[in-house]
Amino acid sequence: MNIVIIDYGAGNVKSVQFALERLGYEAECTNEASKIISADKVIFPGVGEAKSAMQELNRFGLDKIIPELKQPVLGICLGMQLMCEHSEENDTDCLGIFPVDVKKFDEKLKVPHIGWNQIQNLKGHLFEEVDEGEYVYYVHSFYIPENPFSIADTEYGINYSGAIRKDNFYACQFHPEKSGDTGEQILKNFIKAV
């Protein structure tokens, strides 16, 4: 199993790598297009700010590569947001894989939304053996509204997409690598994705 974690300077790639190692999988962290294209599974993490992250993707030519990938791809946190059309964070055009926009939480809410929250309305094999209402770990100030690609919802002031899927592209707003047994099960399910 050839697993690649995209390392473009905007993700805590090591924590994802360590989570996979705990499950018995080795993964390579890289920004090399040829290695990403030839991987069996690709994980696209992200931490930080959308515009500078997109600039890094552009610098490595990954803005063209990622949307064309045919194998299972899992976006995490900012990685999920960068898979969308546009982000309100510094008015950033993103990769356009999902035709939805990223919104800023209402200022009445405490942001960033940090900590454990529940996922519900779970759909598809990413959530096999995961119970409705399980807790996962979030850290974010922007969100993706509920949309036709939603495969999990979370409530924080409003209901929003905790996870989305389109074809071979999966993404979750929470951090499965920091979400204990539930997160490990989700990572396992992704690794087993066809």
N, C-alpha and C positions, 0 to 999 in steps of 0.2 A: 504494500500500500504506500503510494508516494503522495504524502500530504505536504502542501506548501502553505506557509503563513506569509502573506504579503507584508513586507517590511518597507515602509515608505517614510519612516521617521515620525509617524503620527499615531502609533499604536503601541500598547503595552504587549508586544509580541511574546515576551518571555513568559508572562503569566499564562497565556494561551498554550505555549509550548509545554510548560510544566504540567498544565491540566491534562494535555494529551498524553504526556509521559506517564502520569498516574494511571491512565487507562490502558497503558501498554503500547502506545503508538509513538513513533518518532516523526517529527515534522521539521522541515527546513524553513528557516526564515530568510527570505530573499526578495529583492526587487528586480531580479533578472527575468525579462519577458519569456525567454525560452523555457526556463524552469517552471514558471507559472503556467504556461500554455500546456506543458507536457505532464503536469501533475494529475493524479487521480482525483484529489479533492483539494479545494482552495479555501482558505479562511482569510477573511478580509477584516481585520480588527481596526479600531480607530479610537483615539482619545485626543481631545483638544478642539480646535476651532476649524470650521468647515473650509473657509477660503484658503487658509495656509495649507491645509491638508490637500485640497484640490490642486494647489500650485505644485506640491510635491509629486502628486500623481502625474501631472502634466510633464514635470521635469524628467521623470523616468519613462514617459510614454505610456504609462499604465492607464490613462484615461481612455485610450483607444483599445487596449488589450482586454481590460476587465469586462466591458459589456459584450465582447465577442466570445467569452469563454463558454464551452459546451459541457464541461464537467460540473458536478455539484459545487456551488460556491456559497459560503456562509459569511454574511456581513454581521459584524458585532458593533453595537453602539454607534459611534460616528460612522463606522463602515456601512451600517444600515442606512443612515441618513444620506451618505454620499451616493448611494445607489439610486436615490430619488432624482426627480427632475430639477428641483430648485430648493434652496434653503433660505429662510429668512435670516439666518445667521450671516451677517455682513453681505446680504444680497448675493448669494453664491449660486452660480449654475453648477449642477452636479452631473452625475454620469448618465442619468436619464433611463436607467434600466426599468424602474418602476415609474409610471406616469402619475406620480403624486408629489405634493410639495411638503416640505418640512416647516413646521410652525413653531413660534416661540410660545412657551407657557404664559398664561395670563399673569400680569404683575401682582395680582392679589395672592397668587400661590407662592410658597417658599421655593425658590429655585437657587441652585439646581435641586432637582428631585433626587435625593440621595437615600439609599437604604433598601430594605426589603419590601417588596410589594407582590401582590398576587397576580397570577395570570389565569384568565378564564376564556371560555369559548374556544377551546383548543381544537384545532383541525389538522389532520394529516399525520404522516409518519414521523415528523420531527418530534411529536409529542406522545409517541407510543410509550406506554408504561409511565406516563406523567399524569397525575391526577389534576382535575379541575381545582383551581384555588391554591395550587402550590405557590410557594414564595420563591422569588428570584431577586437578584441584586441589581439595582439601577443606580446610575449616576449620569444625569443629563438635564439640560435646560431647554432643549428643543424636542419636539415630538412629531410623529406622523399620525394624522387623523385616521380614524377608522375608514377603511376603503375596501374595494372588492378583493384585494390581495391579502387582507388580514387573515392570519391563522391563529392569532392569540390577541386578547385585549387586556388592558390594564386600566385601572381607574386612579387618576390623580387630579382631582378637580373636575376632570372630564374623562370620558372613556376614550382611549387612544389605542393605536396599534402597538402591541408588545412584540409582535412578530409578523412578518409578511413573507409571501412566497409567490414567485412567478417562474414557471418552467423549472430550470435548474438552479435558479437563484433563490436562496433562503436568506432571511436576515432577522436578527432580534435586537431590540433596543436594550435589553438587559445584558448582563455579562454572564454567560453560562460558565465561564472559567472561574467565576467567583461565587457561584450559586450552589455550592455543596452538591449533594447527591442528585438533586433535580437537574442542575446544570450539567453534571457529568452524564446523566441519562440522555439529555438533549444532544450533547456532543457525540455520544455513542450512536444515537439515531442518525445524526448527520453523516458520520463516517460510514454507516451502513447504507446510506442513500445510494440509489442506482445512478 
